[in-house]
Amino acid sequence: MIPGQWPVSDADNRTTLLAHALSLTALHGSVPWPGGGSPLPDTPDGPREFLNSIVLDGIRTHHCAATSESPPATTLISAVTEAVAADDPAVTAALHDRLAECRALDVADDLVRELRELDLPAESLRTLARDLTEHGTRRDAVALGIVMLGVAGDARDRDLLLLLGGLEDLTLYCAVALANTQPDRDQALHELAQRVDGWGRIHVVERLKGTQDPAIKAWLLRGGFRNGVLNEYLAHLAATTGGLHDALLAPDVDAELLDGAADILIALACTGGPAADITDYPDALPVIARFGELLADAAPTLTLISAARSLQRLLTEPPSEPDWPAADISRLLHRYSALLERPDWSDHVRSVLNSPAGEFTFNHALSCSTAVGIDAYPLAMERIRQLPPSPYVWSWVAGRAPDPDIADLARLAGRLLPVDEMASGPDPDHPLPGNTDDHILEIVLNRLGTGQLEAARPLIRIALGGRPVRLRRMGMRAVGAVFGEHPPAEILDWVAASAAVEPDDELRRELTELLERARSTDAS
């Protein structure tokens, strides 16, 4: 950064994160921005990261113990103190650069503790925090500016925090700052939650746990728990804080609430996942019972059918803990099984499968088909032949196809996929784990066996010359699955050609070992 030019620009002439957020607001308004506002202006040029910083922070806050490669907050506090006292753009610029070298998540909590112990002049600290937040060009420096604003800020900072909170790289920090500084804490968080829909939604809604605001509780049950990661992260919170049991006992349950309850129960029924589930929910059995009563009078929808299917599976193999009464389980299982046998439910699913439905809707109906007694295999095959490829449909078909049909499926893949483009060789810039076509080829390769020798050949050739490393590895494994210890010479030539240009050291070694084993076996 060029001393004396703060806050105009830095040496790289990067846009401030605030300017980036303002431009997104002009384009999209305050609704969730595409990609959570990514890429930020400080994102390096080059191939797209497989896990961006939004995802990494989400994983680290929910699944990993804290590890830090950043300097401890105690080494930063003197620089913060100096900048507060100096009130000098050059000193603020130097602090910005130093903070930019940290991982904000590593030092945020300790920095808050240190600042509170120092008891710096609140208005001076707020001014410094606003400068870093408004004029910063590096995400970690801006994030730590927001952290400081959470210590010294007040109601005047609400709009700035809501604006920057729409960038999901910063949502967590803005949510904490809003919670610490706003007199209408829950309302401010609720407003921010509606501006994000991925990890940002999760971070914000978790801070609404226990709210008593009726409007927020109603919003939680009707969709506030939904996010672009996994509904499981927020379903339990929605059911408990939102008061799902009491809401379903109301005399008039609207369709939006019933739909929200369905998705909450689907998520809670996924036991053993990353968050609290149905086994942690004291009202589980009465809610399941009441939901079943409401389904009896509701028009069928795919969401309601999916919920009934999930609850039937749960009741068929109930969790060992808690110890639900066997009589209750039997009664509820009978109710949900009867619902899934209703002719109007199967008629609804069949009508969707036979309609020109979009990909998501068709896939949803396909996932419900078996539960309501529909043989959807012919319809799924017809869908594959007529429309652009859908990995879900290919996976559904491959998982149910009898062995003799797998060869036909492999030949169909060879005709429908852009095989010449896919076999253009290793491409380090190709997105991981690959695109839709790569995924479909992996699905088919995974089902190939010794009965599909001829159908497998062209697909193995494509995979061994594929762009993503995962597809090339799948091609190598298919060689063994289809041809065993004696691949024909043509196949070994393909393996050798792939090994010769393979940039991944581990896969190159595995390909070489496959060649050596095959040649050794043939020689003996």
Sequence and secondary structure as in RCSB ss.txt:
>XXXX:A:sequence
MIPGQWPVSDADNRTTLLAHALSLTALHGSVPWPGGGSPLPDTPDGPREFLNSIVLDGIRTHHCAATSESPPATT
LISAVTEAVAADDPAVTAALHDRLAECRALDVADDLVRELRELDLPAESLRTLARDLTEHGTRRDAVALGIVMLG
VAGDARDRDLLLLLGGLEDLTLYCAVALANTQPDRDQALHELAQRVDGWGRIHVVERLKGTQDPAIKAWLLRGGF
RNGVLNEYLAHLAATTGGLHDALLAPDVDAELLDGAADILIALACTGGPAADITDYPDALPVIARFGELLADAAP
TLTLISAARSLQRLLTEPPSEPDWPAADISRLLHRYSALLERPDWSDHVRSVLNSPAGEFTFNHALSCSTAVGID
AYPLAMERIRQLPPSPYVWSWVAGRAPDPDIADLARLAGRLLPVDEMASGPDPDHPLPGNTDDHILEIVLNRLGT
GQLEAARPLIRIALGGRPVRLRRMGMRAVGAVFGEHPPAEILDWVAASAAVEPDDELRRELTELLERARSTDAS
>XXXX:A:secstr
  TT TTT  TT    HHHHHHHHHHHHTTS  GGGG S TT  SSS  SS HHHHHHHHHHHS     S  HHH
HHHHHHHHHHH  HHHHHHHHHHHHTS HHHHHHHHHHHHHHHT  HHHHHHHHHHHHHH  SHHHHHHHHHHHH
HH  GGGHHHHHHHHTSTTTHHHHHHHHHHH TTHHHHHHHHHTT  SHHHHHHHHTTTT   HHHHHHIIIIIT
  SS THHHHHHHHHHTTHHHHHTSS   HHHHHHHHHHHHHHTSTTSSS  GGG TTHHHHHHHHHHHHHTS  
 HHHHHHHHHHHHHHHS  SSS   HHHHHHHHHHHHHHHT HHHHHHHHHHHTTT  HHHHHHHHHHHGGGT  
 HHHHHHHHHHSS  HHHHHHHHHH  HHHHHHHHHHHHHHS HHHHTS   TTS SS  HHHHHHHHHHHH  G
GGHHHHHHHHHHHHT SSHHHHHHHHHHHHHHHTT   HHHHHHHHHHHHH   HHHHHHHHHHHHHHHHHHH 
